[in-house]
Amino acid sequence: MRAKIILFTAITALFSTSSVIAQDRFADVEITSQPVSGSVHMLEGMGGNIGVSAGDEGILIIDDQFAPLAEKIATAIGNIAKTPMKYVVNTHYHGDHTGSNAYFKEIKGSTIFAHDNVRKRLASKEDHTHAELPVVTYQQGVTFHFNGDTIKVMHLPAGHTDSDSVVWFEEANVLHPGDLFFEGRFPYIDLNGGGTVAGYIKNATKLISMLKDDTKIIPGHGKLATKADYQNALDMIINTAAMVKSMKAKGMSLEDAVTKGLGEKYQAWSWSFINEEKWIATLYNGQ
């Protein structure tokens, strides 16, 4: 126990002393929880939405947001169930989905699962720590038989990044597609991280084809969603991609495409991280 306390102190110091500004950024973040279906719950805070399987066999979580939020996330999970933390699944390598890996591995004793490329990309960061790296990696996927459900983790080809996994709860009828679904907003497609516009569209199309009309979806970002919400987001991507492709084919520069814009119909999809200008740039450079 003493060793764990010392380790926790060291990890906390590492994350908390990075900057006062960073601490202020997370100080007022609240982690909220809602039941989804069966043993599945959804946590919202800052960063990617967290999926939780909570039951007598323990806790499995999907993604874990930013490091300074680790204790708040653990508290929210403890309010759902008091059983031990067992597993963490990373849907991809971005810091708002993997930031608390070290805490949940070293302090809570969880085993972290992710696609091979998640470990490779995290390990390639100059400031990475060994504690944040996934312990079990895979090429295609892995299946958990846990808390009365069959939980299928599936890797998909390059879309949001080149490290994407989605998680399907068969009995609960819940999908967590990670950042292959941004509910109600322009998505972030990480072109420098192996993502592609065509791959994103192809993957989203495949996932939607798997769903029932009453399937519940924990999106990477946004509110708890439905198949219809996912289709609406995919339609937006397909339509705006076609618009920008047409502009580019006519010889318009990126600057001219941004000036022309996507029209009033898509204004509501713009948000703080990916506004219309950034989305047009993604579509222009990514196809």
C-alpha positions in Angstrom: 0.0 0.0 0.0 2.8 2.4 0.9 4.4 1.8 -2.5 1.1 2.6 -4.3 0.7 5.8 -2.3 4.2 6.9 -3.3 3.6 6.0 -6.9 0.3 7.8 -6.9 2.0 10.9 -5.4 4.7 10.8 -8.1 2.1 10.4 -10.9 -0.1 13.2 -9.5 3.0 15.5 -9.2 4.0 14.7 -12.8 0.5 15.7 -14.1 -0.4 18.5 -11.7 2.8 20.5 -12.0 2.8 20.8 -15.8 1.2 24.3 -15.5 -1.1 26.3 -13.4 -3.1 27.1 -16.5 -3.6 23.4 -17.3 -5.0 22.9 -13.7 -7.4 25.8 -14.1 -8.6 24.2 -17.3 -9.8 21.1 -15.5 -10.6 22.5 -12.0 -14.3 23.0 -12.7 -14.9 20.0 -14.9 -17.7 17.7 -13.6 -17.9 14.1 -14.5 -21.5 13.1 -15.0 -23.0 9.6 -15.4 -26.0 8.1 -17.0 -27.2 4.5 -17.3 -27.4 3.3 -20.9 -28.5 -0.3 -21.1 -27.9 -3.4 -19.0 -24.5 -3.1 -17.3 -23.5 -0.2 -19.5 -23.1 3.4 -18.4 -21.8 6.6 -20.0 -19.6 9.2 -18.4 -19.2 12.7 -19.7 -16.6 15.3 -18.7 -13.9 16.9 -20.8 -12.7 14.9 -23.7 -14.0 11.7 -25.2 -17.1 10.1 -23.6 -16.3 7.1 -21.4 -18.2 3.9 -21.7 -18.5 1.8 -18.5 -19.4 -1.9 -18.0 -20.1 -2.2 -14.2 -21.2 -5.4 -12.5 -20.3 -8.1 -10.1 -17.3 -9.2 -12.1 -15.7 -5.7 -11.9 -15.4 -2.6 -14.0 -14.4 -2.2 -17.7 -14.1 1.3 -19.1 -13.7 2.5 -22.7 -11.3 5.5 -22.8 -10.3 7.7 -19.8 -10.1 11.4 -20.9 -7.3 13.6 -19.5 -4.9 12.8 -16.7 -5.9 15.6 -14.3 -9.4 14.2 -14.4 -8.4 10.7 -13.3 -9.5 10.9 -9.7 -12.9 12.5 -10.6 -13.5 9.7 -13.2 -12.6 7.1 -10.5 -15.1 8.7 -8.1 -17.8 8.7 -10.7 -17.2 5.1 -11.5 -17.3 4.3 -7.8 -20.7 5.8 -7.5 -21.9 3.3 -10.2 -20.4 0.2 -8.6 -17.9 -0.6 -5.8 -16.4 -3.6 -7.6 -12.7 -3.5 -8.7 -11.4 -1.9 -11.8 -10.3 -4.6 -14.2 -9.9 -3.3 -17.8 -9.4 -0.2 -19.9 -10.0 -0.1 -23.6 -8.5 2.8 -25.7 -10.5 3.5 -28.9 -7.4 5.3 -30.3 -4.3 7.2 -29.2 -5.5 10.8 -28.6 -4.8 12.3 -25.2 -8.4 13.1 -24.4 -9.1 9.3 -24.6 -5.8 7.9 -23.1 -4.7 10.6 -20.7 -5.6 8.7 -17.5 -4.1 5.4 -18.6 -1.2 5.6 -16.1 -3.6 6.3 -13.2 -5.9 3.4 -14.0 -3.0 1.0 -14.7 -0.7 1.9 -11.8 -3.2 3.0 -9.1 -6.3 1.0 -9.9 -4.5 -2.1 -11.3 -6.3 -2.1 -14.6 -5.0 -3.9 -17.7 -5.1 -1.6 -20.8 -6.1 -2.9 -24.1 -5.7 -1.2 -27.5 -4.8 -1.6 -31.1 -1.1 -2.1 -31.9 -0.9 1.5 -33.3 -2.1 3.1 -30.1 0.9 1.8 -28.2 3.2 2.7 -31.1 1.9 6.2 -31.3 1.9 6.8 -27.6 5.5 5.4 -27.3 6.7 7.7 -30.1 5.9 10.8 -28.0 9.0 12.2 -26.5 7.3 12.9 -23.2 5.5 9.6 -22.8 5.7 7.5 -19.7 5.8 3.7 -19.7 2.8 3.6 -17.4 0.5 5.1 -20.0 1.2 2.4 -22.6 -1.4 -0.3 -23.3 -0.3 -3.7 -21.9 -2.3 -5.9 -24.3 -2.4 -5.0 -28.0 -4.1 -6.6 -30.9 -4.3 -6.3 -34.7 -8.0 -7.2 -35.3 -9.7 -7.1 -32.0 -10.6 -9.0 -28.8 -13.7 -10.2 -27.1 -14.6 -9.9 -23.4 -17.1 -12.1 -21.7 -17.9 -9.9 -18.8 -20.7 -8.7 -16.5 -23.2 -10.9 -18.4 -22.4 -9.4 -21.8 -20.3 -10.2 -24.8 -18.2 -7.2 -25.5 -16.5 -7.2 -28.9 -13.6 -4.8 -29.5 -13.0 -4.4 -33.2 -10.3 -2.6 -35.1 -11.3 -0.8 -38.3 -9.1 0.4 -41.1 -7.8 4.0 -41.1 -10.6 6.5 -40.5 -10.4 8.9 -37.6 -6.8 7.7 -37.1 -4.9 4.5 -38.0 -5.5 3.1 -34.5 -9.3 3.1 -34.3 -11.3 0.5 -32.4 -15.0 0.3 -31.7 -16.7 -1.5 -28.9 -20.0 -3.5 -29.3 -22.0 -4.7 -26.3 -24.1 -7.5 -27.8 -26.6 -8.1 -25.1 -27.0 -4.5 -24.0 -27.3 -3.5 -27.7 -24.9 -0.6 -27.3 -22.1 0.7 -29.6 -19.2 2.9 -28.5 -17.5 3.9 -31.8 -15.0 6.2 -30.3 -14.3 9.2 -32.5 -15.7 7.6 -35.6 -18.9 9.4 -34.4 -19.1 13.0 -33.3 -22.7 13.6 -32.4 -24.2 16.8 -33.9 -20.9 18.4 -34.9 -18.1 18.3 -37.5 -15.8 15.4 -36.7 -12.0 15.6 -36.3 -10.3 13.5 -38.8 -6.6 13.2 -37.9 -4.9 13.3 -41.3 -1.5 13.4 -39.6 -2.4 10.4 -37.5 -3.4 8.1 -40.4 -7.0 9.2 -40.7 -8.7 9.6 -44.1 -12.0 11.1 -45.1 -12.9 8.2 -47.4 -12.0 5.7 -44.6 -14.0 7.6 -42.0 -17.1 7.5 -44.3 -16.6 3.8 -45.1 -16.2 2.9 -41.4 -19.2 4.9 -40.3 -21.3 3.3 -43.1 -20.2 -0.2 -42.0 -21.1 0.5 -38.4 -24.5 1.9 -39.1 -25.3 -1.2 -41.2 -24.7 -3.3 -38.0 -27.1 -1.4 -35.9 -30.7 -1.9 -34.9 -33.1 1.0 -34.9 -33.1 0.9 -31.1 -29.3 0.6 -30.6 -27.9 3.1 -28.2 -24.7 4.8 -29.2 -22.1 6.4 -26.9 -20.4 8.7 -29.4 -16.8 9.8 -29.0 -18.1 13.3 -28.4 -21.7 14.5 -27.8 -24.8 13.3 -26.2 -26.1 9.7 -26.0 -27.3 8.9 -29.5 -29.3 6.7 -31.8 -28.8 5.0 -35.2 -30.8 7.9 -36.8 -28.4 10.4 -35.2 -25.4 8.5 -36.6 -26.9 8.4 -40.0 -27.6 12.2 -39.9 -23.9 12.8 -39.1 -22.8 10.5 -41.9 -25.1 12.2 -44.4 -23.5 15.6 -43.4 -20.0 14.2 -44.0 -20.9 12.7 -47.4 -22.7 15.9 -48.5 -20.1 18.4 -47.4 -17.3 16.2 -48.7 -19.0 16.2 -52.2 -19.3 20.0 -52.0 -15.6 20.6 -51.2 -14.5 18.0 -53.8 -16.5 19.8 -56.4 -14.9 23.1 -55.4 -11.5 21.6 -55.6 -12.2 20.0 -59.0 -13.2 23.4 -60.3 -9.7 24.7 -59.4 -10.7 26.6 -56.3 -8.0 27.1 -53.7 -8.5 26.2 -50.1 -8.8 29.8 -49.2 -11.5 30.3 -51.8 -13.3 27.2 -50.6 -13.3 28.5 -47.1 -14.6 31.9 -48.3 -17.4 30.2 -50.2 -18.3 28.1 -47.2 -20.8 25.3 -46.8 -24.0 27.3 -46.6 -26.4 28.0 -43.8 -27.6 24.4 -43.6 -24.4 23.3 -41.9 -23.7 26.2 -39.7 -25.0 24.4 -36.6 -22.4 21.7 -37.0 -19.5 24.1 -36.3 -18.1 24.0 -32.7 -15.1 25.2 -30.7 -12.6 22.6 -31.9 -13.7 22.0 -35.5 -15.3 25.0 -37.0 -16.4 25.3 -40.6 -13.0 26.5 -41.7 -11.2 23.6 -40.2 -13.7 21.1 -41.5 -13.4 22.5 -45.1 -9.6 22.2 -44.7 -9.9 18.6 -43.6 -12.1 17.8 -46.6 -10.0 19.7 -49.0 -6.7 18.1 -47.9 -8.0 14.7 -47.0 -9.6 13.6 -50.3 
